[in-house]
């Protein structure tokens, strides 16, 4: 079946005027001009994050449950650029083990950052109640964490505060699926940085405490967490922060006695490769290929039928207009819940052979060679990447995978259609104009300010009756085109 689909016509990235506008996972992470209280009902306190508190919230119209980080601008005395930096870091991230941000609100006192809600709470809570973890359970957590850190390192982003309080669990029970949260302490390596205080000294790399920042400090935090999960204790103990800092900088720890007697030598060897001076410490990408992780089968039972359906959907994926691509991106990033994407995420992990949080062309070829001859697989993957890799990174990122994998015909109810249409119909009059499209997409233009003719061309691609606007029937027709 998959081999026959290779001959489908290709719709590559537009070479028209509309190609001057990029559609990225961050495209729809925008300021909501309404008051937060108008759109969401505020719920219980979930925790305290860097620069603000985090609460549960429920969207008043869609009933979607989300989390919101609330910055009190007056009490925290945050500069606007500090808030923008955290927002921009989170907008740039597209990984299944890092929490997704949806939108934000601003008023004279507060900034509200709306994110995914993880009902399992903090990993710290699980550590407190469970006390002891099997090596397989620890390996499952660490593989996801190494994947996220490897992905961040590729983007030259340092989280700087990885610890159990900054890791959330998607669900309350079952296998642990994690999400890294709170990038308030993160630093872009491209920016100059001066040494500052760190709030989680148990998990801080020695170079953070002595020099301020080093490019591979997050993997040290991962090593400390692995130590804690396997033994129930931190490797560097002390009565005060100063004492802990001294122990961390000294770098001496023990893996003998107590629970360590039942821990494998492979697990200990990985910790030793991580909890060492920066110049000889391994990268997260290297940790992913360590023999300890290779001992465990992490694959969750996903039906072969689903895998084949996903592969067929990815192979058929194409878009005919920029607006269609924008609408599909909105659905993939804003409307799909963690439950909606749970099985797709597992298929993504099966295809992401090296675990770095993105699918390379080589990995994609390997998958399709299981169902078709090598030459056909190479050709099919070249066609897939020309359509699905819309940011031109050379990889299929997580959102690009979701966008290509979803069965839109099964998903597109009248309610969902109306919700997607309303994103572009800013004044709610039942039609979409070029000016409204510009308001939604203008932050993603290539090469500076975009001429009005570009926005008009995006409308013209969809405007079947030639009246200069897009109604909901035209919108539905183009959304379903070639799907």
C-alpha positions as CSV (number, residue, x, y, z in Angstrom):
1,X,0.0,0.0,0.0
2,X,2.8,2.4,1.0
3,X,4.8,1.7,-2.1
4,X,1.9,2.6,-4.4
5,X,1.5,6.0,-2.7
6,X,5.0,7.2,-3.9
7,X,3.6,8.3,-7.2
8,X,1.3,11.0,-5.7
9,X,1.9,14.5,-7.1
10,X,4.2,16.6,-5.1
11,X,3.3,20.0,-3.7
12,X,6.6,21.5,-2.6
13,X,7.1,24.7,-0.6
14,X,5.4,27.6,-2.5
15,X,7.6,29.6,-4.9
16,X,5.0,32.4,-5.1
17,X,4.8,35.6,-3.2
18,X,3.3,33.8,-0.3
19,X,6.6,31.9,0.3
20,X,7.9,35.1,1.9
21,X,5.9,34.1,4.9
22,X,7.1,31.3,7.1
23,X,4.8,29.0,9.1
24,X,6.5,27.8,12.3
25,X,5.3,25.9,15.4
26,X,5.6,29.3,17.2
27,X,3.5,31.1,14.7
28,X,0.3,31.0,16.8
29,X,2.0,31.7,20.2
30,X,0.8,35.3,20.3
31,X,-0.5,37.9,22.7
32,X,-4.2,37.5,23.3
33,X,-5.7,41.0,23.4
34,X,-8.5,39.9,25.7
35,X,-8.3,40.0,29.4
36,X,-7.0,36.6,30.8
37,X,-10.1,36.4,33.1
38,X,-12.4,36.7,30.1
39,X,-10.9,33.7,28.4
40,X,-9.9,31.4,31.3
41,X,-11.1,30.4,34.8
42,X,-8.2,30.4,37.2
43,X,-7.8,27.2,39.3
44,X,-5.6,25.7,42.0
45,X,-1.9,26.6,42.7
46,X,0.4,24.0,41.0
47,X,3.8,25.4,42.1
48,X,6.2,28.2,42.2
49,X,8.4,28.7,39.2
50,X,11.3,31.0,38.4
51,X,9.8,34.5,38.3
52,X,6.2,33.5,39.1
53,X,3.6,31.1,40.3
54,X,1.9,28.4,38.2
55,X,-1.8,27.6,38.4
56,X,-4.3,25.3,36.7
57,X,-6.8,27.1,34.4
58,X,-9.7,26.1,32.2
59,X,-10.6,27.8,28.9
60,X,-14.2,29.2,29.3
61,X,-15.3,28.3,25.8
62,X,-13.4,25.1,24.8
63,X,-13.1,23.7,28.4
64,X,-9.5,22.8,27.6
65,X,-7.5,22.4,30.8
66,X,-4.1,24.2,30.8
67,X,-1.5,25.7,33.1
68,X,-0.7,29.3,33.4
69,X,2.5,30.9,34.8
70,X,1.7,34.3,36.3
71,X,4.3,37.0,36.5
72,X,3.6,39.9,38.9
73,X,5.5,42.6,37.2
74,X,5.4,45.0,40.2
75,X,6.4,42.6,42.9
76,X,9.1,40.8,40.9
77,X,10.3,44.0,39.3
78,X,10.9,42.1,36.1
79,X,12.2,43.9,33.1
80,X,10.0,43.4,30.1
81,X,13.0,41.9,28.2
82,X,13.4,39.2,31.0
83,X,9.8,38.0,30.4
84,X,10.2,38.2,26.6
85,X,13.4,36.2,26.8
86,X,11.6,33.3,28.6
87,X,8.7,33.5,26.2
88,X,11.0,33.5,23.1
89,X,13.0,30.5,24.5
90,X,9.8,28.5,25.0
91,X,8.4,29.5,21.6
92,X,11.5,28.3,19.9
93,X,11.3,24.8,21.4
94,X,9.5,21.9,19.7
95,X,10.1,18.6,21.5
96,X,7.7,16.0,23.0
97,X,9.4,16.1,26.4
98,X,9.4,19.9,26.8
99,X,6.2,21.7,27.8
100,X,4.4,23.6,25.0
101,X,3.4,27.2,25.4
102,X,0.1,28.3,23.8
103,X,-0.5,32.0,24.2
104,X,0.1,34.9,26.6
105,X,-1.8,37.9,28.1
106,X,-0.4,41.2,29.4
107,X,-2.0,43.8,31.6
108,X,-0.5,46.6,33.8
109,X,0.2,44.3,36.7
110,X,0.6,40.7,35.3
111,X,1.8,38.6,32.4
112,X,0.0,35.3,32.0
113,X,1.9,32.6,30.1
114,X,-0.5,29.7,29.1
115,X,1.0,26.3,28.8
116,X,0.3,22.5,28.7
117,X,-1.2,21.1,31.9
118,X,0.4,17.9,33.2
119,X,-1.9,16.1,35.6
120,X,0.8,14.0,37.2
121,X,2.4,17.0,38.9
122,X,6.1,17.4,39.7
123,X,8.6,14.5,39.5
124,X,9.6,15.5,43.1
125,X,6.2,14.4,44.3
126,X,6.6,10.9,42.7
127,X,10.1,10.6,44.3
128,X,8.7,11.5,47.7
129,X,5.9,8.9,47.5
130,X,7.6,6.1,45.6
131,X,11.0,6.3,47.4
132,X,12.6,3.6,45.2
133,X,12.6,3.1,41.4
134,X,13.6,0.2,39.4
135,X,16.5,0.6,36.9
136,X,14.0,0.4,34.0
137,X,11.9,3.1,35.5
138,X,14.9,5.3,36.0
139,X,16.2,4.5,32.5
140,X,12.8,5.5,31.0
141,X,13.0,8.9,32.7
142,X,16.6,9.5,31.8
143,X,16.2,8.6,28.2
144,X,13.5,11.2,27.8
145,X,15.5,13.7,29.7
146,X,18.7,13.1,27.7
147,X,16.6,13.5,24.5
148,X,15.3,16.9,25.6
149,X,18.7,18.1,26.7
150,X,20.4,16.9,23.5
151,X,17.7,18.8,21.6
152,X,18.3,22.0,23.7
153,X,22.0,21.7,23.1
154,X,21.4,21.6,19.4
155,X,19.6,24.9,19.7
156,X,22.3,26.3,22.0
157,X,19.8,26.7,24.9
158,X,20.8,26.0,28.5
159,X,18.0,25.3,31.0
160,X,20.3,25.8,33.9
161,X,17.8,24.6,36.6
162,X,17.0,21.0,35.7
163,X,15.8,19.2,38.9
164,X,12.8,17.2,40.0
165,X,10.7,20.4,40.6
166,X,11.2,21.4,37.0
167,X,10.1,18.1,35.5
168,X,6.4,17.3,35.2
169,X,4.6,14.0,34.7
170,X,1.9,13.8,32.0
171,X,-0.2,11.3,34.0
172,X,-0.7,10.3,37.6
173,X,0.1,6.6,37.1
174,X,1.6,4.2,34.6
175,X,4.8,4.6,32.7
176,X,6.4,8.0,33.4
177,X,6.2,10.5,30.5
178,X,8.0,13.7,31.4
179,X,7.9,17.3,30.4
180,X,10.7,19.8,31.3
181,X,9.1,23.1,32.4
182,X,10.1,26.6,33.5
183,X,12.7,28.3,31.4
184,X,12.9,31.3,33.6
185,X,16.6,30.5,34.5
186,X,17.6,29.5,31.0
187,X,20.3,31.3,29.1
188,X,20.9,31.4,25.4
189,X,24.6,30.5,24.9
190,X,24.8,33.0,22.2
191,X,24.3,35.8,24.7
192,X,26.9,37.2,27.1
193,X,26.4,35.9,30.6
194,X,27.7,37.0,34.0
195,X,27.8,34.8,37.1
196,X,24.6,34.8,39.1
197,X,22.9,32.9,42.0
198,X,21.5,29.5,41.4
199,X,18.5,28.3,43.5
200,X,19.1,24.5,43.2
201,X,22.6,24.0,44.3
202,X,22.2,20.2,44.7
203,X,21.7,19.9,40.9
204,X,24.1,22.7,39.8
205,X,27.2,21.9,37.9
206,X,30.5,23.1,39.5
207,X,31.2,25.5,36.7
208,X,27.8,27.2,37.4
209,X,28.9,27.8,41.0
210,X,32.3,29.0,40.1
211,X,32.2,30.6,36.7
212,X,28.6,31.3,35.9
213,X,27.8,29.2,32.8
214,X,29.2,26.4,30.8
215,X,27.7,24.9,27.8
216,X,27.3,21.3,29.2
217,X,25.9,22.1,32.7
218,X,22.5,20.6,32.0
219,X,23.8,17.1,31.6
220,X,25.5,17.3,35.0
221,X,22.0,18.0,36.5
222,X,20.7,14.9,34.7
223,X,23.5,12.9,36.3
224,X,22.6,14.1,39.8
225,X,18.9,13.3,39.1
226,X,19.9,9.8,38.0
227,X,21.9,9.3,41.1
228,X,18.9,10.4,43.3
229,X,16.5,8.1,41.5
230,X,18.7,5.1,41.9
231,X,19.8,5.6,45.5
232,X,17.3,7.9,47.1
233,X,20.1,10.3,48.1
234,X,21.8,13.3,46.6
235,X,25.5,12.8,45.7
236,X,26.7,16.0,47.4
237,X,25.3,16.6,50.9
238,X,25.6,19.5,53.3
239,X,23.8,21.4,56.0
240,X,23.9,24.7,54.2
241,X,24.1,25.9,50.6
242,X,27.8,26.9,51.1
243,X,28.6,23.4,52.3
244,X,26.8,21.8,49.4
245,X,28.6,24.1,46.9
246,X,31.9,23.1,48.4
247,X,31.1,19.4,47.9
248,X,29.8,19.9,44.4
249,X,33.0,21.9,43.4
250,X,35.2,19.2,45.0
251,X,33.3,16.6,43.0
252,X,33.7,13.6,45.2
253,X,30.8,11.1,45.7
254,X,30.3,7.5,46.6
255,X,28.3,4.7,44.8
256,X,28.8,1.9,47.4
257,X,26.6,0.4,50.1
258,X,22.9,0.6,50.6
259,X,20.8,0.6,47.4
260,X,23.9,0.9,45.3
261,X,24.7,-2.8,46.0
262,X,21.8,-3.7,43.7
263,X,22.5,-1.2,41.0
264,X,24.2,-2.4,37.8
265,X,27.8,-1.5,36.8
266,X,26.4,-0.1,33.5
267,X,24.3,2.5,35.4
268,X,27.2,3.5,37.6
269,X,29.5,3.9,34.6
270,X,27.0,6.3,33.0
271,X,26.9,8.4,36.2
272,X,30.7,8.5,36.3
273,X,30.8,9.7,32.7
274,X,28.5,12.6,33.7
275,X,29.5,13.7,37.2
276,X,33.0,14.7,36.2
277,X,34.8,17.9,35.2
278,X,33.3,19.8,32.3
279,X,36.2,19.2,30.0
280,X,35.8,15.4,30.1
281,X,32.0,15.2,30.7
282,X,29.9,13.5,28.0
283,X,27.2,15.2,26.0
284,X,23.5,14.3,26.2
285,X,23.7,12.8,22.7
286,X,26.5,10.5,23.8
287,X,24.5,9.5,26.9
288,X,21.6,8.4,24.7
289,X,23.8,5.7,23.1
290,X,25.2,4.4,26.3
291,X,25.0,0.6,26.9
292,X,22.9,1.0,30.0
293,X,19.9,2.5,28.1
294,X,20.3,-0.1,25.3
295,X,19.5,-2.8,27.9
296,X,15.9,-1.8,28.1
297,X,13.0,-2.0,25.7
298,X,11.0,1.2,26.1
299,X,8.7,0.7,23.2
300,X,5.0,1.0,24.1
301,X,2.6,-1.3,22.4
302,X,1.4,0.7,19.4
303,X,-0.6,-1.2,16.9
304,X,1.0,-2.0,13.6
305,X,-2.1,-0.7,12.0
306,X,-1.5,2.7,13.5
307,X,2.1,2.8,12.5
308,X,1.2,1.9,8.9
309,X,-1.6,4.6,8.9
310,X,0.9,7.2,10.1
311,X,3.5,6.2,7.5
312,X,0.8,6.4,4.8
313,X,-0.4,9.8,6.1
314,X,3.1,11.2,6.2
315,X,3.8,9.9,2.7
316,X,0.6,11.6,1.3
317,X,1.0,14.9,3.2
318,X,1.0,18.0,1.0
319,X,-0.5,21.4,1.1
320,X,-1.6,23.6,-1.8
321,X,-1.7,27.1,-0.1
322,X,0.0,29.0,2.6
323,X,-3.3,29.4,4.5
324,X,-3.9,25.6,4.5
325,X,-0.4,25.1,6.0
326,X,-1.1,27.7,8.6
327,X,-4.4,26.1,9.6
328,X,-2.8,22.7,9.8
329,X,-0.1,24.1,12.0
330,X,-2.6,25.8,14.3
331,X,-4.5,22.5,14.8
332,X,-1.2,20.6,15.5
333,X,0.2,23.2,18.0
334,X,-2.9,24.6,19.6
335,X,-5.9,22.2,19.5
336,X,-4.4,18.7,20.0
337,X,-4.3,17.6,23.6
338,X,-1.7,15.4,25.2
339,X,-4.2,12.5,25.0
340,X,-4.8,13.2,21.3
341,X,-1.1,12.9,20.5
342,X,-0.2,10.1,23.0
343,X,0.0,7.3,20.4
344,X,1.4,9.6,17.7
345,X,4.2,10.5,20.1
346,X,5.1,6.9,20.5
347,X,5.3,6.4,16.7
348,X,7.5,9.5,16.6
349,X,9.8,7.9,19.2
350,X,10.0,4.7,17.1
351,X,11.1,6.7,14.1
352,X,13.5,8.9,16.0
353,X,16.1,6.2,16.2
354,X,18.9,8.2,18.0
355,X,16.4,9.8,20.4
356,X,17.5,13.4,19.7
357,X,13.9,14.6,19.4
358,X,13.8,15.0,15.6
359,X,13.6,12.7,12.7
360,X,16.5,12.8,10.2
361,X,16.2,11.9,6.5
362,X,18.4,8.8,7.2
363,X,16.1,7.7,10.0
364,X,13.0,8.2,7.8
365,X,14.6,6.1,5.0
366,X,15.3,3.3,7.5
367,X,11.6,3.2,8.5
368,X,10.3,3.2,4.9
369,X,12.8,0.6,3.8
370,X,10.9,-1.8,6.0
371,X,7.9,-1.5,3.6
372,X,9.4,-0.8,0.2
373,X,12.6,-1.4,-1.8
374,X,15.5,0.8,-0.9
375,X,15.4,3.0,-4.1
376,X,11.7,3.7,-3.6
377,X,12.3,4.5,0.0
378,X,15.0,7.0,-0.9
379,X,12.7,8.7,-3.4
380,X,9.7,8.7,-1.1
381,X,11.6,10.3,1.7
382,X,13.0,13.0,-0.5
383,X,9.5,13.9,-1.5
384,X,8.3,13.8,2.1
385,X,11.0,16.1,3.3
386,X,10.4,18.6,0.4
387,X,6.8,19.0,1.7
388,X,7.0,18.3,5.5
389,X,10.2,20.0,6.4
390,X,8.7,23.5,6.1
391,X,11.4,25.3,8.2
392,X,14.2,23.8,6.0
393,X,16.1,22.4,8.9
394,X,16.9,19.1,7.2
395,X,14.9,17.3,9.9
396,X,11.3,16.5,10.6
397,X,10.6,18.2,13.9
398,X,7.9,17.1,16.3
399,X,5.2,19.5,15.1
400,X,6.1,18.8,11.4
401,X,5.5,15.1,12.2
402,X,2.2,15.7,14.0
403,X,1.0,18.0,11.2
404,X,1.8,15.3,8.6
405,X,0.5,12.4,10.6
406,X,-3.0,13.5,11.7
407,X,-6.1,12.2,10.0
408,X,-7.8,15.6,9.3
409,X,-10.9,14.1,7.7
410,X,-11.6,12.2,11.0
411,X,-10.6,15.1,13.2
412,X,-12.4,18.0,11.4
413,X,-15.7,18.5,13.1
414,X,-17.8,21.6,12.5
415,X,-16.8,22.9,15.9
416,X,-13.1,22.5,15.2
417,X,-13.5,24.1,11.8
418,X,-15.2,27.1,13.4
419,X,-12.5,27.4,16.0
420,X,-9.7,27.4,13.4
421,X,-11.6,29.9,11.1
422,X,-12.1,32.2,14.1
423,X,-8.3,32.5,14.5
424,X,-8.0,34.3,11.2
425,X,-11.5,36.0,11.3
426,X,-10.3,38.5,13.9
427,X,-13.4,40.8,13.8
428,X,-15.8,37.8,13.8
429,X,-17.8,39.0,10.8
430,X,-17.7,35.7,9.0
431,X,-15.0,36.5,6.4
432,X,-11.2,36.6,6.4
433,X,-9.4,39.6,4.8
434,X,-5.8,40.0,3.8
435,X,-5.4,42.5,6.7
436,X,-6.6,39.8,9.2
437,X,-4.1,37.3,7.8
438,X,-1.4,39.8,8.1
439,X,-2.2,40.4,11.8
440,X,-1.9,36.6,12.5
441,X,1.2,35.8,10.3
442,X,3.2,39.1,10.1
443,X,5.6,38.0,12.8
444,X,6.8,35.2,10.5
445,X,7.8,37.1,7.4
446,X,11.2,36.5,5.7
447,X,13.5,39.4,5.0
448,X,11.8,42.1,7.0
449,X,8.5,44.0,6.2
450,X,6.3,42.2,3.7
451,X,4.5,44.1,0.9
452,X,0.7,44.2,0.9
453,X,0.7,42.2,-2.3
454,X,2.0,39.2,-0.4
455,X,-1.0,39.1,1.9
456,X,-3.4,39.7,-1.0
457,X,-1.8,36.7,-2.8
458,X,-2.5,34.5,0.2
459,X,-6.2,35.4,0.0
460,X,-6.2,35.0,-3.8
461,X,-5.0,31.4,-3.5
462,X,-8.2,30.6,-1.6
463,X,-10.8,33.1,-2.7
464,X,-12.8,31.0,-5.1
465,X,-15.6,33.5,-5.9
466,X,-13.2,36.5,-6.4
467,X,-14.8,38.8,-3.8
468,X,-11.5,39.6,-2.1
469,X,-12.3,37.8,1.1
470,X,-12.5,34.2,2.4
471,X,-15.7,32.8,3.7
472,X,-16.0,29.6,5.9
473,X,-17.0,27.4,2.9
474,X,-13.9,28.5,0.9
475,X,-11.8,28.0,4.1
476,X,-13.1,24.4,4.6
477,X,-12.6,23.6,0.9
478,X,-9.0,24.6,1.0
479,X,-8.3,23.1,4.4
480,X,-9.4,19.7,3.1
481,X,-7.8,20.0,-0.3
482,X,-5.6,17.1,-1.3
483,X,-6.0,15.5,2.2
